[in-house]
């Protein structure tokens, strides 16, 4: 008899763990939504830190993805 109860106990533990993780994810998602509605934008680099470079003719050159990292 003891052999038949063990798998169901393990299944219950796994299901409980899955539900807890799902609840934690939902809570984190709700917190992110609340922060977004409060106007808290993620930390971004201001555009003033970007340096505009010019070519030989004095025309501004475009930015590439290297200009936007850190």
VENFEN-V334258 format. One record per pair of residues at least 6 apart in sequence whose ideal C-beta (glycine too) atoms are under 8 Angstrom apart, sorted by the first residue. I is the first residue (numbers start at 0). J is the second residue. D is the distance in Angstrom with one decimal. If there is no record, write none. Layout:
i=I j=J d=D
i=I j=J d=D
//
This chain:
i=44 j=67 d=7.3
i=44 j=69 d=7.8
i=49 j=62 d=6.5
i=49 j=66 d=5.9
i=49 j=67 d=7.9
i=50 j=66 d=8.0
i=51 j=59 d=5.3
i=51 j=60 d=7.7
i=52 j=59 d=7.3
i=52 j=60 d=4.9
i=53 j=59 d=5.6
i=53 j=60 d=6.6
i=54 j=60 d=5.7
//
